[in-house]
Amino acid sequence: VLLSKNKSADEKKKILEEEFGIAMTKTIEKEAEEMFDYGDYVEEMGRREGKREGIITSLKNLIKNANMPLEQAMAVLEIPEKDRPMYAVELKQ
């Protein structure tokens, strides 16, 4: 319930009150909202990690299959300059 993206914060609070018998005091309400925010954070981190892994796979494929230097592969994928050192380090491991 707390981590669901399909329900608003108010809907989640109502479910906690009605279905789980949790009275929404100011303290509980604040903690619940922090948990809602944490759910959004975890989801965003998962998205970023998936994107990073996809980019690494694409870079490896360009380097291996197209005999492309790393810098050229990063340019082809339009990886921002600020992110390139991170991928360079990742691929050298």
C-alpha positions as CSV (number, residue, x, y, z in Angstrom):
1,V,0.0,0.0,0.0
2,L,2.7,2.5,1.0
3,L,4.8,2.0,-2.0
4,S,2.1,1.9,-4.6
5,K,2.3,4.4,-7.4
6,N,-1.4,3.8,-8.3
7,K,-2.8,5.6,-5.3
8,S,-2.5,9.2,-4.0
9,A,-1.1,9.9,-0.6
10,D,-4.6,10.7,0.7
11,E,-5.8,7.3,-0.6
12,K,-2.9,5.5,1.1
13,K,-3.6,7.3,4.4
14,K,-7.3,6.3,4.1
15,I,-6.4,2.7,3.5
16,L,-4.1,2.7,6.5
17,E,-6.8,4.0,8.7
18,E,-9.7,2.0,7.4
19,E,-8.2,-1.4,6.5
20,F,-5.3,-1.5,9.0
21,G,-6.8,0.5,11.8
22,I,-3.9,2.9,12.0
23,A,-5.0,6.3,13.3
24,M,-3.4,9.1,11.4
25,T,-1.8,11.2,14.1
26,K,0.5,14.0,12.9
27,T,3.5,11.8,13.7
28,I,2.2,8.7,11.9
29,E,1.1,10.9,8.9
30,K,4.6,12.4,8.7
31,E,6.2,9.0,8.8
32,A,3.8,7.6,6.2
33,E,4.6,10.4,3.9
34,E,8.4,9.8,4.3
35,M,7.7,6.1,3.4
36,F,5.8,7.3,0.3
37,D,8.8,9.4,-0.7
38,Y,11.1,6.5,0.0
39,G,9.1,4.4,-2.4
40,D,9.5,7.0,-5.1
41,Y,13.2,7.1,-4.4
42,V,13.7,3.4,-4.7
43,E,11.8,3.3,-7.9
44,E,13.9,6.1,-9.4
45,M,17.1,4.4,-8.3
46,G,16.0,1.2,-10.0
47,R,15.2,3.1,-13.2
48,R,18.6,4.7,-13.2
49,E,20.4,1.5,-12.5
50,G,18.6,-0.2,-15.4
51,K,19.5,2.7,-17.7
52,R,23.1,2.5,-16.7
53,E,23.3,-1.2,-17.3
54,G,21.7,-0.7,-20.7
55,I,24.3,1.9,-21.7
56,I,27.1,-0.3,-20.5
57,T,25.8,-3.2,-22.6
58,S,25.4,-1.0,-25.6
59,L,29.0,0.4,-25.2
60,K,30.4,-3.2,-24.9
61,N,28.5,-4.2,-28.1
62,L,29.8,-1.2,-30.1
63,I,33.3,-1.8,-28.9
64,K,33.2,-5.5,-29.6
65,N,31.1,-5.8,-32.7
66,A,31.9,-2.6,-34.5
67,N,35.6,-2.4,-33.3
68,M,34.8,1.0,-32.1
69,P,37.0,2.9,-29.6
70,L,35.3,3.7,-26.3
71,E,35.3,7.4,-26.9
72,Q,33.7,7.0,-30.3
73,A,31.1,4.5,-28.9
74,M,30.2,7.1,-26.2
75,A,29.8,9.8,-28.8
76,V,27.6,7.5,-30.9
77,L,25.3,6.9,-27.9
78,E,25.4,10.6,-27.1
79,I,26.5,10.1,-23.6
80,P,27.0,13.4,-21.9
81,E,30.6,14.5,-21.3
82,K,30.1,14.6,-17.6
83,D,29.1,10.9,-17.5
84,R,31.8,9.6,-19.7
85,P,34.5,9.1,-17.0
86,M,32.1,7.0,-15.0
87,Y,31.4,4.6,-17.9
88,A,35.1,4.5,-18.8
89,V,36.0,3.3,-15.3
90,E,33.1,0.9,-15.3
91,L,34.2,-0.7,-18.6
92,K,37.8,-1.0,-17.5
93,Q,36.9,-3.3,-14.6
